[in-house]
Amino acid sequence: MSEPTLKRSIGYTLLTLYGLGTILGAGIYVLVGEVARTAGSAAPSAFLISALLAGVTAFSYAELASRLPRSAGEAVYVEAAFGLPAVATAVGWAVIVAGTVSAATMARGFVGYLDVFVVLSPSLGILAIVTAVGAIAAWGISESLTVAGAVTILEVAGLVLVCMVGGDNLTSLQNDWRSLLPRAETASWLGVLSGAFIAFFAFIGFEDMVNVAEEVKEPRTTLPRAIITALVVSTMLYFIVATVAVVSLPIDELAASGAPLARIVEAQGVSPLTIGFISLFALINGALVQLIMASRVLYGLASQRLAWSVFARIHPRTRTPVNATFVVTIFVLVLALTFSLDRLARVTSFVALGIFTVVNLALLRLKREDHKRPPFSVPTAVPVCGFLLCGGMMLYQTLGFLSTVLK
């Protein structure tokens, strides 16, 4: 009897919703306050800078997915480009780390919105969400993504609701729209760049889409279209919501809230229960898709003999990598119970930037060595810019951290 394989059941719409679900999750529902803490009223600019960083790399991912539609995408790309299994393995594990830390971030954010309804022990809330998400991920890919897709539609509706409720406050920008931009002094720009680093977490998710490539119908064309669509939609929503946020609440109040979007709605005299309810599902959804991604990368590494073979086993009934899913779920739980929201988001952003830097370099090498044009292709300038932007942001954050430590 042949071994069971992953099931190709994901089309363009479901894949786009999957990408949107992981991008929208914790990014705007939790981190808009954290971004405002450092960027101030220029928080929308911080989100746009992050969108530029992510957008260039997203186009690189789109071509790579068209060239090599495989699970454990980043590890596959690096192995194909450089022929170095050790480096490919390191990149694959870095992706798993980014996914698990990201899911843990969303589990922490879940507790903040849960307080809108009931005061519960943070540890108990985290245990409940992580266990539920792990069970759904093990259930089946089409079932998991159907759940994720439905919740993504609910997430978008929640963001639209915030914009409608707080939209009247946008009239204050008629004479003060420059407040959304960084001021000329260095301190303002440093704050915005620091905010952009946190906001970058909000765009992490498009790369997760390549790691379900072996479960996508016609992946060489479907993946690029879905990646670009998800990024464009999320950028538009982020900018509008961040703008509404900074004109609706004082920055200190926005930064101090554990449930910033619920607080914005409440400040306009509307019950926060609806947006709080949607936010809970958004965070569950974000954690779900990150956990699915990390487990698929672990499966992909194992199937290429770059990780223990036990993680390459597919359950014959669910057709999912249950062993990999179980281990990733445990790691998410430990991280969520151990670290703060801000620290988790910063670690995720830093690891993701490192991965993106290497992936852009891999595309440059592949374009030079293999002149066959895949169904989706980008100019060489795209991975060059992606490499410089992501590498530069990593260097900036490293220098900032060292200067803080050495003071």
N, C-alpha and C positions, 0 to 999 in steps of 0.2 A: 504494500500500500504506500502511495506517495505521501510525502509530508504535506500538511495543509499550508496554504499560502495566504498572503494578504488579499483582501477582496477589493477589486476595482469597482467602486460604487459612487464615487464623488464626481459630480459635474461642476460646471462653471459657477452656477448660482450658489450651491452649497459650499464650494471652496471659497468663494468671495465672502460669504457670511462667516465662515470659519476664520478667515483672516481678519475681518472686521471685529469679530468677537474678541480675539486675543489682543488686538490693537486698542480697542475702546475700553476694555475692562478696567484695570486699575488706573490707567493713564490719566483720564480726565475725572473720573468719579472720586478718586482719592488724592491725586498728586497736584491738582490745580492750586491747592492751598500751599503745598510745599514749594511749588515753583514761585508763587507770589511772595513767599517769605524771603527769597533771595533776589528775585527780579523786580519786585514791587509792581507798580502799575504797568510796567513794560512786560509783564508775563506773556501777553499775546505774541510779542516779538520773540521771546524765548522759545515759544512753541514753533514759530515759523523757522527759526534757525535750526531747531531740531528736525523739522520737516525737510529742510534742505539736506542736512546730513543723512537722514534716513532715505530720502528720495533718490539720491544719486546711487546709493548702494542697492536700493530696491531694483533699479534698472539692471544693475550688474547681476543680481540674483535672478532676475527674469531671464536673462540670456543663459546663465548657467543652468537653470531649470530646464530650458529648452534644449540645451546640449546634453545634459546628464540627468534625466528625471529618475532619481533614485532616493530611497530612504537614507538617512544620515547624510543629507545633501552636502553640507560643508566639508565633511571628512572625505566624501567621494570627490569633490571638486579639487581639494588640496592634493589628494593622492594622484588624481589624473594629471594635475599640473606639474607637480614636482617629483612624483614617484618616491615619496618618503613616507613609508607607513607609520613611523613614529610620530611625525608631525601631523599626519592625518588623524591618528588616534588622539593626539593631544587636542586638536581642534574639535573632534567629536565629543570628547569629554567636557571641553569648555562649553559647548552648546548645551550639553546635558545640565551642567552647572547653572548656566544662564536660565534655562527653562525651569529648573527646580526652585531657584532663588526667586524668579519672577512669580511662580505660582504661590510661593510662601508670602511674597509681598501682598498679593491679592487676598490671601487668607487673613493676613493682619488687618488689611483694610476692611474686610468683611465685619470684623468685630466693631469697628467704629460706627458703621451704619446700623449694626444690630442694636446698638444702644438707643437708637431712635424708637425702637419698639419695646425692648426689654433689657434690663441691666443683668448681664450674665457674665460669669467668669470668662475672661479672654481665652484662657486655656481650653475651657469647655467648648466655646464657640469655634475655635480653631480646629479642635479635634473633630467636631461635627462636620464642618465644611470639607476638610481634607478627606475624611473617610467617605463622605458622599460622592465627592468628585472622583476619587479613586475607583469606587464601585461603578460609576457611570462610564468611566474610561475603559474599564475591563469588559463592559457589557457588549460592545460592538462598535465598529467605526461608523457605519451609516446611522445607527441609533444615536451614538454620541454626537455626531455632527448635526443630526436633525434637531436634537435638544439644543445644541449650541447655536444653530441657525435661528431657531425660534426665539431664544433669549436675546440674540443679537438685534433682532427687529425690535424687541422690547427696549434694549439699551438705546438704540437710536431714538425711539419715541421719548424716552426719558430726557435725553439731551435736548430734543426739540421742545419739550415741556419747559425746561429751565430757560431756554431762549425766549419762549413766549411770555413766561411769567416775568422775567427780568428785562425783557426787551425795551420797555418804556424808559429804562435808565440810560439807554444808548443815546438819548437826545442830549445828554450832558456832554457828549463828545463833539457836538457841533462847533464849539469854540475851544475845545481842549483835546483834540484828537492826538496832539503831539505827546500827550502823557503816556500813550501806548508805546512810544519809541524810547530807546535808551537815551539818556542825556549825554551831553558832550564829554563830561568828565570821566576819567578812567574808572573810578569806583563804580559808576553806574553800569559801564560796559562789563566790568568784572562780575557784577551781580547778575546781569542778564546772561552772561556765558555760563555762570554757575547754575542759574535756573535752567538754561538750555540743556545742561548736562543731566539734570534731574528729569526734565521734560522728555529727554531722549528715550527714557523708559517707556513713555506713552506711545512711542511709535514702534517699539519692539513687538514683533508679531508677524510682520510680512514674511520674515525669514522662516517662520515656523511652517509656512505653507509648503515649502519644498520638501519637508520631511515626511509628508504623507503622499509623496509623488507616486509611490507604487500602489496607491489606492485611488488614484485619480484617472478618470477616463480621458484619453488623448492628452496626456500631460505636457507634451512639447508645445502645444498651443494654448491649452487651458490654463496652465500655471502662470505664464507671463501676463495674460489678460487679467486674471484674478488678482495677482499681486499689485498691479498698477491701479486697478479699480479700488481695491481696499485702501491703498495709501492715499489716493486723491480724496475719497469720501471722508476718511478720518481726519485729514489735514483741515478740510473745510469746517468740519464740526468742532475740532479743537480750537481753532482760531476764534470762531464765533462764541463758543462757550467761555473761553478764557477772557474774552472782551467783556461779555456780560458779567462775569464774576468780579472783575476788578472795578467795574462801575457800580455794582450793586451792593458791595460790602466794603467797609474799611479794610485795608490790607492786613492789619494786625488781627482783626476778627476772622478774616478769611484763612489766614495762616494758622490760627489757633484751633480751628474746627477739625474734628475727626471725621465729619461728614459734611464737607464744604458745599456740595450742591443742595443738600437738604437744608442747610442754613440759608442759602441764597433764596430758596423758595419761601422759607418761613419768614424771612425779612420782608417779603412782599405781601405778607398777610395771608399766605396760602399754607394749608397743612402740609408738613414735610413728609407725611406718611407715604404718599404715592411715590415720590421720588426716592424715598428711603427704601421702599419695597423694590423698586426697579434696580436701585443701586446694589442691593443684596444679590439679586440675580445676575447683574453685570459682573460682579466680582466672582461669583461662582463660575460663570461662563468663562471668564478670563483664566481662572485657575484650571478649569477643565481643559481648555485648548493647550495651555502650556504643558500640562501634565501629559496629554496625548503626544505632543511634540517630543518631549524629553524621552518618553518611553519608546517612541519610534526610532529615535536616534540611537538609543541603547540597543534596540533590536537590530538596527542597520549595522552598527559596529560589530555586534556578535555574529551576524550572518556573513560578514566579511572577515571573520576570525580576528578582529581587532579588539574583541572583548570576550568574556567567558561565554561559551556556547549555550549555557543554560538560559541566557537572555534572548536567544534566537528561537526559542520554542513558541509555536503558535497553538493556541487552544483550538481543538478541532471543531468545537461548537460555535464559539464566539468569533473565531478567526482573528483574535487579537493577541499581542504578545503579553500574556498575563504576568509572567515572571518579571519582565522589565517594568510593567505597570506597577506591580506591587512594591518593588524596590524604590522606584521614583516616588511613589506616594509616601513611603516611610521617610525619605529624605526631606520632602516638602514639609511634612509634619514637624520634624526636628528643627528645621530652619525657622519655620513660622513661630514656634514656641520659644525660640532662643534670641532672635534679633529684632530690632526696631524697624518700623516702616521705612524711614529715611535711609537707614544703613542698607537695608535690603535693596532698595531702588538704586542706590548709588553703585553697589556691587554689581547688580545686573547690568546697568548701563556701561560700566567699565569693561566687564567681560564681553559684552556684546560689541563694543567698539573694537576690541582686540580681534574678535572673530571677523568682523566686517573688514578690518584692515587686511587681514590675511586673505579673505575671500576675494577682495578686489584685486589683490596681487595675483591670485590664482587665475582670475579671468584674463588678466594681462598676458600671463604666460601662455594660456591656452589659445588666445587669439593670435599670438605670435607663432606658436608651434603648429596649430591646426587651422588651416585656412578655409575649411568647410564652413559655410554659413548655415547656422541652425535656423529653424522657422522664425525665431525672434532674435534679432541681433542689435547691438548698440555700438556707437562709435567708440574708438579706443579712448577718447577723452573722458568717457564716463567712468571706467574703472580707475583711471589716473586721478580724477578729481575725488572719487570715493576713497581711494587710498590716502591721499593727502589730507582730506578733511577729517576722516576718522582717526588717522594716525596723529594728526595735529591736535584734535580734541583730547585724545588719550594722553599726549605729552603735556598739554596744558593742565589737565587734572592731576597728573603725576607730580608735576612741579609744584602745583598748589598744595598738594598733600605734604610733600617734603618740606616746603617752607613753613607749614603749620607745625610739623613735628620738630623741626630744628630751631624753632623760636625759643 
